[in-house]
């Protein structure tokens, strides 16, 4: 019965449009806990960033009925990004399925409803997504810390659901596919946030600095953030395993409509109405009342682009 239920779960995921679906147990993610400890031990100043993530170690935290975790992979590296938006805004944010206009927006709710129709008690999230993907056998972890698949590269999202049924677990994929001695991602990281293979310092990550780090940002980091205005893809773009993985096979009309307002030049002088009505509904990590952060990021990017050219 559990084998048949697992088959139905995976069939449901495929029908909804996920490129892969795997299942793992509801046991604690001890490898993830060890990784958090290693980062905080190496960089004690990062503890405020990583300690709150410890609640994800145990899928049964506040849900003792959980027996299995269903893990699905969404490929977002399929959209045609207008102009050169991907040069200064992270592609994950541009193709964010949480934006209602994105065709993938309904998928998590569809998956939740489908799991319930199969008779499962279910709760969404509550797991370390990338660790869950590796343990469920649907992705591998690269040295830059991103989840990777042969068919998607790292241009993917991991989505998880904790369920009450004890389903047969898939074999994990803990092997590392990176080429021997490859340092492309480490060498590409502008701020050395990727301090060692698998060791990312969140407090130095350009993506974090663009939208979360309290201002003013330390000058030695600010000057190295380069063209990135919101997010950063430097390590992913440098990865040889990502070559040819972005398909640009599907239109992104919600981005086409906003493209002229998302250039560095437009963002550097954006008025508050444009921010509230166009930009913030798509890219909301910068607070709605902080258009000045966009201005500052964009002007720095323009200075970098000008100096480089």
C-alpha positions in Angstrom: 0.0 0.0 0.0 2.8 2.4 0.9 4.6 1.7 -2.4 1.4 2.5 -4.4 0.8 5.7 -2.4 4.4 6.8 -3.1 3.8 6.1 -6.8 0.6 8.2 -6.7 2.5 11.1 -4.9 5.1 11.1 -7.6 2.6 10.9 -10.4 0.7 13.9 -8.8 4.0 15.9 -8.8 4.7 15.1 -12.5 1.1 16.1 -13.5 1.4 19.4 -11.7 4.7 20.2 -13.6 7.5 19.4 -11.2 10.5 17.9 -12.9 11.3 15.5 -10.1 9.8 14.2 -6.9 11.5 12.1 -4.2 10.7 10.9 -0.7 12.8 10.8 2.4 12.1 9.9 6.1 10.9 12.2 8.8 14.2 11.8 10.7 16.4 14.7 11.8 18.8 16.2 9.2 22.0 15.6 11.2 24.2 16.6 8.2 22.5 19.9 8.1 22.9 20.4 11.8 26.7 19.6 11.5 27.0 22.1 8.6 25.4 24.9 10.7 27.8 24.1 13.6 30.8 24.2 11.2 29.9 27.6 9.9 29.3 29.1 13.3 32.5 27.6 14.6 34.5 28.9 11.7 32.8 32.4 11.7 31.3 33.1 15.2 29.9 36.4 14.0 27.5 34.5 11.7 25.7 32.9 14.6 22.7 35.3 14.6 22.1 34.3 11.0 22.5 30.6 11.3 21.2 29.7 14.8 17.5 30.4 13.8 17.9 27.8 11.0 18.4 25.1 13.6 14.6 24.6 13.9 14.6 23.0 10.5 16.8 20.2 11.6 13.9 18.2 12.9 10.9 17.7 10.5 8.9 16.6 13.6 9.4 20.0 15.3 5.9 21.0 16.3 4.6 18.2 14.1 5.3 14.9 15.9 3.0 13.0 13.5 5.4 13.5 10.5 6.8 10.2 9.1 8.0 11.2 5.6 9.0 14.2 3.6 8.0 14.7 0.0 10.5 16.7 -2.0 9.7 18.3 -5.4 12.0 20.1 -7.9 10.8 23.1 -9.9 12.9 24.2 -12.8 12.9 28.0 -13.2 15.7 28.2 -15.7 13.3 28.1 -18.6 12.1 31.6 -18.9 13.2 34.2 -21.5 14.6 37.1 -19.5 14.2 40.4 -21.3 17.2 42.5 -22.1 20.1 42.0 -19.6 18.0 41.8 -16.4 19.9 38.7 -15.3 23.2 40.7 -15.3 22.1 42.7 -12.2 19.1 41.0 -10.7 19.3 37.4 -9.4 17.5 35.0 -11.8 15.8 33.2 -8.9 14.0 36.4 -8.0 13.1 37.3 -11.6 11.5 33.8 -12.0 10.0 33.7 -8.5 6.9 31.5 -8.6 5.5 33.4 -5.6 4.7 36.3 -8.0 1.1 35.7 -9.0 1.7 36.4 -12.7 4.2 33.5 -12.9 2.7 30.4 -14.5 4.2 28.2 -11.8 2.5 30.2 -9.0 -0.3 27.7 -8.3 1.9 24.6 -8.0 2.4 24.4 -4.2 -1.3 24.8 -3.5 -2.1 22.2 -6.1 0.4 19.8 -4.6 -1.0 20.4 -1.1 -4.5 19.8 -2.3 -3.5 16.7 -4.2 -1.7 15.2 -1.2 -4.8 15.7 1.0 -7.0 14.1 -1.7 -4.7 11.1 -1.4 -5.7 10.9 2.3 -2.4 12.3 3.7 -2.0 14.6 6.6 0.3 17.3 5.3 2.2 20.4 6.4 4.3 22.4 3.9 8.0 23.3 4.4 9.7 23.0 7.8 12.8 21.3 6.3 16.2 22.3 5.1 15.2 22.2 1.4 18.6 21.4 -0.2 19.5 18.8 2.4 16.1 17.3 1.9 16.6 17.2 -1.9 19.9 15.3 -1.5 18.5 12.9 1.0 15.5 12.2 -1.2 17.7 11.5 -4.2 16.4 14.3 -6.5 19.4 16.7 -6.4 23.1 16.9 -5.5 24.9 19.6 -3.6 27.7 21.5 -5.4 30.7 23.1 -3.7 28.9 26.5 -4.0 26.2 25.0 -1.7 23.5 25.0 -4.4 21.3 22.0 -5.3 22.0 20.7 -8.8 20.5 18.3 -11.3 21.8 17.2 -14.6 18.7 18.5 -16.4 18.4 21.8 -14.6 21.8 22.9 -13.4 21.3 24.9 -10.2 18.5 26.9 -11.8 15.9 25.1 -9.6 13.8 25.5 -6.5 13.3 22.8 -3.9 9.8 22.5 -2.3 8.9 20.2 0.5 5.9 18.8 2.3 5.9 16.8 5.5 3.3 14.0 5.6 2.0 11.6 8.2 2.3 8.4 6.2 5.4 6.3 6.3 6.3 6.1 2.7 9.3 4.2 1.2 12.3 6.5 1.1 14.4 7.0 -2.0 18.2 6.5 -2.0 20.1 9.7 -1.2 22.5 11.4 -3.6 25.4 12.6 -1.5 28.2 12.3 -4.1 29.6 15.7 -5.4 29.5 16.1 -9.2 31.9 19.1 -9.3 35.0 18.6 -11.5 38.2 17.7 -9.5 39.9 20.7 -8.1 37.4 23.1 -9.6 37.4 26.5 -7.9 35.3 28.4 -10.4 32.6 29.3 -7.9 35.0 30.3 -5.1 37.1 32.5 -7.4 33.9 34.2 -8.8 32.5 35.1 -5.4 33.0 38.9 -5.3 33.1 39.2 -1.5 34.7 35.9 -0.6 31.4 34.9 1.1 32.0 31.4 -0.3 35.0 31.0 2.0 35.6 27.4 1.4 33.8 24.6 -0.6 30.3 24.2 0.9 31.0 27.0 3.4 29.0 30.2 2.7 29.2 33.2 5.0 25.7 34.7 4.8 26.9 37.9 6.3 29.1 38.5 3.3 26.9 37.1 0.5 26.2 39.8 -2.1 22.5 38.8 -2.3 22.1 39.3 1.4 24.0 42.6 1.3 21.7 43.9 -1.5 18.5 43.6 0.5 19.0 42.7 4.2 22.3 44.0 5.6 21.6 47.2 7.6 23.0 50.2 5.9 25.6 51.6 5.5 27.4 48.5 4.2 31.1 48.3 5.0 33.0 50.1 2.3 35.3 47.1 1.5 32.2 45.0 0.8 30.2 47.7 -1.0 33.0 48.3 -3.5 33.1 44.6 -4.4 29.4 44.1 -4.9 29.9 45.1 -8.6 26.8 45.2 -10.9 24.5 43.3 -8.5 21.5 45.4 -7.5 19.2 42.7 -6.0 20.5 39.2 -5.5 23.6 37.7 -7.0 24.3 34.8 -9.4 28.1 35.1 -9.7 28.9 31.6 -8.4 26.2 30.0 -10.5 27.1 31.8 -13.7 30.7 30.7 -13.2 29.9 27.0 -12.6 30.9 24.8 -15.5 28.1 22.4 -14.6 25.6 25.1 -15.4 26.7 25.6 -19.0 23.8 25.3 -21.3 21.3 24.6 -18.5 19.2 27.8 -18.9 16.8 27.1 -21.6 15.0 30.4 -22.3 12.2 28.3 -23.8 9.2 29.9 -22.2 8.0 33.5 -22.2 7.9 35.7 -19.1 5.3 38.3 -19.9 5.2 39.8 -16.4 8.9 40.6 -16.8 8.5 41.9 -20.3 5.9 44.4 -19.0 8.3 45.7 -16.3 11.6 45.4 -18.1 12.1 49.1 -18.8 11.6 49.9 -15.1 14.2 47.3 -14.0 17.3 48.5 -15.8 20.0 50.0 -13.6 19.4 53.5 -15.0 15.6 53.3 -14.2 16.2 51.8 -10.7 18.7 54.5 -9.9 16.0 57.3 -10.2 12.8 55.3 -9.6 10.0 57.2 -8.0 8.1 55.8 -5.0 4.9 55.2 -7.0 6.8 53.0 -9.5 8.4 51.2 -6.7 5.2 50.5 -4.8 3.1 49.5 -7.9 5.7 47.8 -10.2 8.9 46.8 -8.5 8.0 45.9 -4.9 5.2 43.4 -5.9 7.8 41.3 -7.7 11.0 42.0 -5.6 9.9 42.5 -2.0 12.9 41.7 0.2 13.7 45.4 0.3 11.0 47.1 2.4 8.3 49.1 0.6 9.4 52.3 2.4 13.1 52.0 1.4 13.3 53.0 -2.3 16.6 54.7 -1.3 18.2 51.3 -1.0 17.3 50.6 -4.6 18.7 54.0 -5.7 22.0 53.3 -3.9 22.4 49.8 -5.2 21.6 50.8 -8.7 24.0 53.8 -8.7 26.8 51.6 -7.4 26.1 49.1 -10.2 26.2 51.9 -12.8 29.5 53.1 -11.4 30.8 49.6 -11.7 29.5 49.1 -15.2 31.0 52.5 -16.3 34.4 51.7 -14.8 34.4 48.3 -16.4 33.6 49.6 -19.8 
